[in-house]
Structures are given as structure tokens and as C-alpha cells.
Amino acid sequence: MAADAGMLKILHVDDDKVNLLVLDHLLSMLGHAPTGVGTAMEALDLLDHETFDLVLTDIHMPELTGVDLLQTCRRRLGEQAPPMVAVTADVMSRSGDDYRELGFAGAIAKPLMADALTRMLAAASQPVAERIFASAGLTKKSAPQAV
């Protein structure tokens, strides 16, 4: 987990260089630590050696799709796989619920808007908090409550 509790270490995957730059800029502006790569294979290589709080992946990419990336990552990393969010311009063939049924933590449509990205990051990072509690041997019920 990133040093600042509000900051997420985010891997984003897109075969379009402009999309990578835009998402990198948006994530940085929102206070996160982004790492962008252009292929699912590059993402898998990084995920084998680095830990990320969240992965944002384009769905339609050459070689391996975002769905392929999700499935391969889950097969390789099991429970240690970070939550993944589908990022797609194709909002007609699948809904957000369809992506969740495939195993994604959520989905967001392109073109990306900062407010939609912020809402999605808040929702998708909920499992991150649960992993932090579990690694400390706590559950939400046993975690200290603010007064």
C-alpha cells in the first residue's frame, strides 16, 4: 500500500499512448501514484514483481484483452491479485454489472471524466481497506472506531 493512506498505487493499462498520458495526469492530480503500461503482457510482468492497490485496464487491446489480463492475473496471483477496473469506450456490448460478473471491481467509460474517476476509485478501493484490516489481523468490526 502506498505511504499516504489516501493515495493508491495504481497500474493502468492501455494500448493508446494518449489515453495513458491523460489517465496518468488525472490520477496524479487526484493524489495517487500511477504507473502506465501499453500492453497486458507488460502489466503481467509488473504484477509479478510489484504490488499495486488497483489496476485500471482497457478492455480492447491487441494480443491480450483486459478480460484476459484479469483472468491471467487471478490465475497467477490468486487472492493476492489487486482489484481491477475495466476502462472502455464500448459501453454498448457490456454493462457495469456484466464486468462485475466477470470479476472486475467496476467499470468506467471513456472518455474519462475526473468526477466519474473519483467516484469509481472510491468504490473500487473499498477492498483495499479490507485487505489492510486483514493484514493487521483485524476485521471491520474489531477495527478501532473514531470518536
Summary of the structure (lengths in Angstrom):
residues: 147
radius of gyration: 15.0
end to end distance: 25.3
largest distance: 51.5
contacts: 431
relative contact order: 0.14
helix: 45%
strand: 16%
